[in-house]
């Protein structure tokens, strides 16, 4: 299909959100399933917490983040739909390949492949949604798309919990052509292949909208020139969000193990609790954040999106440290639920904030830059930082709770400070973007 005039915020626009939400959900299922398979993978491959954290974070994040920049450049110039189709198909195949690997090195390389494929989705999707929705509805649209994060993570955790239960009760399966497969390996194959159907759905039903302002005016060095016009606003956004992602990705990777090691909660039970809280409460929190940011923006707060992100950082400081240091499992579960309900309001707002200040023709690259910084710090370092404190500082697996508390207590005040310093510059950048759009 050729590019068409964007139906701004209509029924078809919300259909596109739903399809992209489905793709994003699958991406997080593929991404987060490792957090519930720590035990079986460590036992099968004979690796440490730190090596496992590299699979959950660095192996995926390094290429996911770095390749986002050239892929964002392609999305700003070519077919965003075509880029997403190729990416969804690629990461789905690489996820299935994870289940066929027989060594730590090959699994590490397969996780890199998953990251390369997933790097295509969000830069193109954010740019696409920026053309389908007006500014006053963008926060909600981005929030709905971002529900893929808690929904996919929750499904992965629940599915992983069931797999762990099966691992402890059942033998390897004998499959035609593939031979004997441990349940954790089969899990990767089962969750990877359905993504090919989603790639086909995008190819057949998602239209490439006309770009707001067109592609005219694309000039060499224009992106770098734009970055120089609002350095404080962009640095505050990306710096503050980097600290939040550091804590959130680190905690999400290790919470099931934290519940198991601290309170002797069985892994399947921990996965069900965390998965349910992530899917249900996380989705509610994302929608609440989008609604709050849109409402504040309509009331004249040009820095509304950064204010919501700052509020999120303050909530995480209280709820995550409270969870990690809770004296009983019941209190820890209550604080975990509050974390997923109130500590996720930044999700859709962070992406919408960038669309509020960035010209259409630069949006995909701006999102890619954001993911480069936030994910290298958050996804690349968060899980490993907590594992290193557990392994090298305390030398005790049971000290994981203190690692979560220490990282949270250090990172969240930095986030709050950086975001506070960026409120006025961000408001000025929004005003200038509004004037340029008018």
C-alpha positions in Angstrom: 0.0 0.0 0.0 1.2 3.5 -0.7 1.5 6.3 1.9 -1.9 7.8 2.7 -3.1 10.9 4.5 -3.0 10.0 8.2 -6.5 9.6 9.8 -5.6 11.6 12.9 -6.7 9.6 16.0 -9.6 7.8 14.3 -10.7 4.2 14.4 -8.0 2.9 12.0 -5.3 4.8 13.9 -6.3 2.8 17.0 -6.3 -0.4 15.0 -2.6 0.3 14.1 -1.9 0.9 17.8 -3.4 -2.5 18.6 -1.3 -4.3 15.9 1.8 -2.6 17.1 0.9 -3.4 20.7 0.7 -7.1 19.7 4.2 -6.9 18.1 5.6 -5.1 21.2 4.0 -7.7 23.5 5.7 -10.5 21.6 9.0 -8.7 21.7 8.9 -8.5 25.5 7.8 -12.1 25.8 10.9 -13.0 23.8 13.0 -10.6 25.9 11.9 -11.4 29.4 11.4 -15.2 29.3 15.0 -15.6 30.6 14.2 -14.2 34.0 12.1 -17.3 34.9 14.5 -19.7 33.3 17.6 -18.8 35.3 17.6 -22.0 37.3 17.3 -24.5 34.4 19.7 -22.6 32.1 22.3 -22.2 34.8 22.1 -25.8 35.6 22.2 -27.0 32.0 25.1 -24.7 30.9 27.0 -24.5 34.2 27.1 -20.7 34.4 27.1 -18.0 37.2 24.6 -15.2 38.0 26.9 -12.7 36.3 27.0 -14.8 33.1 23.3 -15.2 33.2 22.8 -11.5 33.6 24.8 -10.9 30.5 22.3 -13.0 28.6 19.4 -11.1 30.1 21.0 -7.7 29.5 24.3 -7.0 27.7 24.0 -9.6 24.9 20.6 -8.2 23.9 21.1 -4.6 24.7 24.4 -3.8 23.0 23.2 -4.4 19.5 19.5 -3.5 20.2 20.8 -0.1 21.3 23.6 0.6 18.9 21.8 -0.5 15.7 18.8 1.6 16.6 20.6 4.7 15.2 21.1 3.4 11.6 17.7 1.7 11.7 16.1 5.0 12.9 17.8 6.7 9.9 16.2 4.2 7.6 12.8 4.7 9.3 13.1 8.5 8.8 13.8 8.0 5.1 12.0 4.8 4.0 9.1 2.5 4.8 8.6 2.2 8.5 6.1 -0.6 7.9 8.6 -2.6 5.8 11.3 -2.1 8.5 9.0 -3.4 11.2 8.0 -6.5 9.1 11.6 -7.4 8.6 12.5 -6.9 12.2 9.6 -8.9 13.7 10.4 -11.8 11.4 14.1 -11.7 12.3 13.7 -11.6 16.1 11.1 -14.4 16.0 13.4 -16.7 14.1 16.4 -15.8 16.4 14.3 -16.5 19.5 13.5 -20.0 18.2 17.2 -20.5 17.5 17.9 -19.8 21.2 16.2 -23.1 22.0 18.5 -25.0 19.5 21.8 -23.7 20.9 24.0 -26.1 22.9 26.5 -23.8 24.5 26.7 -20.5 26.4 28.5 -18.8 23.5 25.9 -19.8 20.9 23.1 -18.8 23.2 24.8 -15.4 23.7 25.1 -14.9 19.9 21.4 -15.9 19.4 20.4 -13.3 22.0 22.4 -10.7 20.1 20.3 -11.7 17.0 17.1 -11.2 19.0 18.3 -7.7 19.9 19.1 -6.8 16.3 15.6 -7.7 15.2 13.9 -5.9 18.0 15.9 -2.8 17.4 13.7 -2.1 14.3 10.3 -1.9 16.1 10.1 1.1 18.4 11.9 3.8 16.4 9.6 3.0 13.4 6.5 2.6 15.6 7.0 5.8 17.5 7.4 7.7 14.3 4.4 6.1 12.7 2.1 6.8 15.7 3.3 10.4 15.7 1.6 10.7 12.3 -1.5 8.9 13.2 -2.4 11.0 16.4 -2.6 14.7 17.2 -0.4 16.0 20.0 -3.2 16.1 22.6 -3.9 12.4 22.2 -0.3 11.2 21.7 0.3 10.4 25.3 -2.6 7.9 25.5 -1.7 6.3 22.1 1.9 5.8 23.3 0.7 4.5 26.6 -1.5 1.8 24.9 1.4 0.8 22.6 3.7 0.6 25.7 1.3 -1.8 27.4 3.3 -4.3 25.4 6.1 -4.0 28.1 4.1 -5.2 31.1 1.8 -7.4 29.1 4.7 -9.2 27.3 6.7 -9.4 30.5 3.8 -10.7 32.5 3.0 -13.4 29.9 6.7 -14.4 29.8 6.8 -14.6 33.6 3.7 -16.7 33.9 4.7 -19.0 31.0 8.2 -19.3 32.5 6.7 -20.2 35.8 4.8 -23.1 34.2 7.9 -24.2 32.3 10.0 -24.2 35.6 7.3 -26.4 37.1 7.5 -28.8 34.1 11.3 -28.8 34.3 11.1 -30.1 37.9 8.5 -32.7 37.1 9.1 -33.9 33.5 11.9 -35.4 31.4 13.3 -33.9 28.2 11.0 -34.2 25.2 11.9 -36.2 22.1 10.9 -34.3 19.0 11.2 -35.3 15.3 14.4 -33.9 13.7 15.3 -31.9 16.8 15.8 -34.9 19.1 15.8 -34.5 22.9 14.9 -31.0 24.0 14.7 -29.8 27.6 11.5 -27.8 28.3 13.4 -24.5 28.6 14.7 -25.0 25.0 11.3 -25.9 23.7 9.9 -22.7 25.3 12.1 -20.5 23.0 10.8 -22.3 19.9 7.2 -22.1 21.0 7.2 -18.4 21.8 9.4 -17.4 18.8 7.6 -18.8 15.8 4.2 -17.0 16.3 6.0 -13.7 15.6 6.1 -14.7 11.9 2.3 -14.4 11.8 2.5 -10.9 13.4 5.0 -9.8 10.8 2.5 -11.0 8.1 -0.3 -9.1 9.8 1.7 -5.8 9.8 2.6 -6.3 6.1 -1.0 -6.9 5.0 -3.0 -4.5 7.2 -0.9 -1.6 8.4 -0.7 1.4 6.1 2.3 3.8 5.9 0.8 7.2 6.7 1.9 10.4 5.0 4.5 12.1 7.1 3.6 15.3 8.8 5.6 18.0 7.0 6.7 15.4 4.4 10.4 14.4 4.0 11.3 17.6 2.4 14.1 19.5 4.0 16.1 16.5 5.1 19.7 17.8 5.1 23.0 16.4 6.0 23.8 17.0 9.6 20.2 18.2 10.4 19.8 15.7 13.3 23.0 16.7 15.0 22.0 20.4 14.5 18.6 19.8 16.2 20.3 18.1 19.1 22.3 21.2 19.7 19.2 23.4 19.8 17.8 21.8 23.0 20.7 20.1 24.8 19.4 20.6 28.3 15.8 19.4 27.6 17.0 16.2 25.8 19.8 15.5 28.3 17.4 15.7 31.2 14.8 13.4 29.5 17.4 10.8 28.5 19.5 11.0 31.6 16.5 10.8 34.0 15.0 7.9 32.0 18.3 6.1 31.9 18.3 5.9 35.7 14.8 4.7 35.8 15.4 1.9 33.2 18.6 0.9 35.1 16.5 0.2 38.1 13.4 -1.2 36.4 15.2 -3.6 34.0 17.5 -4.7 36.8 14.6 -5.4 39.2 12.4 -7.1 36.6 15.2 -9.5 35.7 15.8 -10.5 39.4 12.5 -10.1 41.3 11.5 -13.8 40.9 14.9 -14.9 42.2 14.6 -12.3 45.0 11.3 -13.8 46.1 12.8 -17.3 46.0 16.1 -16.6 47.7 14.7 -14.2 50.4 11.4 -15.8 51.3 11.9 -19.4 50.0 9.0 -18.8 47.6 8.9 -21.5 44.9 9.9 -20.1 41.5 6.6 -21.1 39.8 4.7 -19.2 42.5 7.0 -16.2 42.3 6.6 -16.1 38.6 2.9 -16.2 38.8 2.7 -13.4 41.3 5.2 -11.2 39.5 3.8 -12.0 36.1 0.2 -11.2 37.1 1.2 -8.0 38.8 3.3 -6.9 35.8 0.6 -7.6 33.2 -2.4 -6.2 35.0 -1.0 -3.5 37.3 1.7 -2.4 34.7 -1.0 -1.9 32.0 -3.1 0.2 34.4 -0.1 2.3 35.4 0.9 3.0 31.8 -2.6 4.1 30.9 -2.8 6.3 34.1 0.5 7.9 33.1 -0.6 8.7 29.6 -3.9 10.1 30.9 -2.1 12.2 33.5 0.4 13.7 31.0 -2.3 14.5 28.4 -4.5 16.1 31.0 -1.7 18.3 32.4 -0.6 19.3 28.9 -4.2 20.4 28.1 -4.2 22.5 31.2 -1.1 24.4 30.0 1.8 22.5 31.6 4.3 22.3 28.8 6.6 20.2 30.9 3.8 17.8 31.8 5.6 14.7 30.5 8.8 15.3 32.4 6.8 16.0 35.5 5.1 12.6 35.3 8.5 10.9 34.7 9.9 12.6 37.8 6.9 11.5 39.9 7.5 8.0 38.7 11.2 8.1 39.9 10.0 9.2 43.4 7.5 6.4 43.6 10.1 3.8 42.6 12.5 5.1 45.3 9.9 4.2 47.9 8.3 1.1 46.6 11.3 -0.8 45.3 13.5 -0.2 48.3 10.5 -1.1 50.5 10.0 -4.3 48.6 13.7 -5.3 48.8 13.9 -4.7 52.5 10.5 -6.0 53.5 10.5 -8.3 56.6 7.9 -10.7 55.2 6.9 -12.1 51.8 3.4 -10.5 52.2 4.8 -7.0 52.5 7.2 -7.6 49.7 4.4 -8.7 47.4 2.3 -5.7 48.3 5.2 -3.3 47.5 5.9 -5.2 44.3 2.3 -4.7 43.2 2.5 -1.0 44.1 5.7 -0.8 42.0 4.1 -2.2 39.0 0.9 -0.1 39.5 2.4 3.3 40.2 6.1 2.9 39.2 5.2 2.3 35.5 3.5 5.6 34.7 6.6 6.7 32.8 6.2 4.0 30.1 4.2 5.7 27.3 5.0 9.2 28.6 8.7 8.9 27.9 8.2 8.2 24.2 5.4 10.8 23.8 7.7 13.4 25.3 10.2 13.0 22.5 7.5 13.3 19.9 6.4 16.6 21.6 9.7 18.3 20.8 11.1 16.6 17.7 10.3 17.4 14.1 8.5 14.6 12.3 11.4 13.9 9.9 13.8 13.3 12.8 11.5 11.3 15.2 12.7 7.8 14.5 16.4 8.8 15.0 15.5 10.6 18.2 13.7 7.6 19.5 16.7 5.4 18.5 19.1 7.7 20.3 16.9 7.5 23.4 16.9 3.8 23.3 20.7 3.7 22.7 21.3 5.7 25.9 18.5 4.3 28.1 19.0 0.7 27.1 22.8 0.6 27.2 22.6 1.9 30.7 19.3 0.3 31.8 19.1 -3.0 30.0 22.8 -3.4 29.5 23.9 -2.5 33.0 20.8 -3.0 35.3 20.7 -6.8 35.6 24.5 -7.1 35.7 24.9 -4.3 38.3 22.7 -6.1 40.7 24.3 -9.5 40.0 27.8 -8.0 40.5 26.9 -6.6 43.9 25.5 -10.0 44.9 28.5 -11.9 43.5 31.4 -9.6 44.3 30.3 -7.4 47.3 28.3 -9.8 49.4 29.5 -13.2 47.9 26.1 -14.6 48.8 23.1 -15.4 46.5 20.7 -14.5 49.4 22.0 -10.9 49.4 20.2 -10.1 46.1 17.7 -8.1 48.1 20.4 -5.7 49.2 21.7 -5.3 45.7 18.2 -4.3 44.5 17.9 -1.8 47.4 21.4 -0.2 46.8 20.9 0.3 43.1 17.5 1.8 43.6 18.6 4.1 46.4 21.5 5.4 44.4 19.9 5.8 41.0 16.4 7.3 41.8 17.6 10.5 43.5 19.9 11.2 40.5 16.9 10.8 38.2 14.8 13.2 40.2 17.5 15.8 40.2 18.3 15.6 36.5 14.6 15.7 35.6 14.0 18.7 37.9 16.8 20.6 36.2 15.3 19.9 32.8 11.7 21.1 33.4 12.1 24.7 32.1 14.3 23.8 29.1 11.8 21.1 28.1 8.9 23.5 28.4 10.7 25.9 26.1 11.4 23.1 23.6 7.7 22.2 23.5 6.6 25.8 22.9 9.1 26.1 20.0 7.8 22.8 18.5 4.2 24.0 18.8 5.1 27.2 17.0 7.0 25.3 14.2 4.0 22.9 13.7 1.6 25.8 13.5 
